[in-house]
Amino acid sequence: MAKEEGRAMRNQKLGKARRRISVLLALAGLLLVASCTSHAPLATVDSLDLERYMGDWYVIANIPTFVEKGAVNAIEHYDLRDDGDVDITFTFFKNNVEGKFKEMHARGFVQEGTGNARWKVQFIWPLKSPFYVMDLDENYNYTVIGLPSRDYLWIMAREPLLPDSIYSDIVARTAEAGYDTTRIQKVLQMW
């Protein structure tokens, strides 16, 4: 009886691990495929100070991946590693603040010669997707991350709320960059 219970527990843990890996592989595949479509080059900021860029960024709005749909209190956290790469932790609650807590980890590889504005992000080895810092407030109060395909977008800020006038200006600039702004969805931040 104990062997059967132990086997059942191992199978349950393996099933959960396989589901997580499947979700991460699907996300990485979507981002990889999305980055392969042809568009005019996506402009980025000239340069950014990596140390200043580190820390918490509240996701204000996005064109979400399937994993992010229904995300509440979404936060991206960046930690600069000694080797110059960036540890990324993405956390959120599913559907509401009482929903299931989710946490994902990735690694950002800053691309040389880009003023630190272009990274490759890896959720699952060996797949890496582009990460372009296309807008950044001079005081590092907000940032916009895009993909060359224009399929996904993240508008983030240091605070959970962004004034409507600033948000509207950002959305207008994403339209100028070739994004379909009707796909941008606000992310509920309830702190």
Sequence and secondary structure as in RCSB ss.txt:
>XXXX:A:sequence
MAKEEGRAMRNQKLGKARRRISVLLALAGLLLVASCTSHAPLATVDSLDLERYMGDWYVIANIPTFVEKGAVNAI
EHYDLRDDGDVDITFTFFKNNVEGKFKEMHARGFVQEGTGNARWKVQFIWPLKSPFYVMDLDENYNYTVIGLPSR
DYLWIMAREPLLPDSIYSDIVARTAEAGYDTTRIQKVLQMW
>XXXX:A:secstr
 HHHHHHHHHHHHHHHHHHHHHHHHHHHHHHHHHTTS  S     S   HHHH EEEEEEEEE  TTTTTEEEEE
EEEEE TTS EEEEEEEEESSTTS EEEEEEEEEE TTTTT EEEEEEETTEEEEEEEEEE TTSSEEEEE TTS
S EEEEESSS   HHHHHHHHHHHHHTT  GGG EE B   
